[in-house]
Amino acid sequence: MTIALVIPVLNARDTIQRCLESVMNQERQADEIILVDNGSTDKTIALIESFRAQNKHCSIILLHEKKR
């Protein structure tokens, strides 16, 4: 069974790192993590990109949704 986790984010600078670390520490990790940004204006995207760079063994996809 394949597990894909979808996480919507919007200006999640203060919580996204902890969220992603928690997801990675699960007993059964998701095969794919899909983050859907809804126009963040803080450092959310930079934090996600940094996390992706440090966790290349996991499929982490970042999508951008322009319509709120």
Secondary structure, DSSP 8 states (H G I E B T S, - for coil): ---EEEEEESS-TTTHHHHHHHHHTSSS--SEEEEEE----SSHHHHHHHHHHH-TTSEEEEEE----
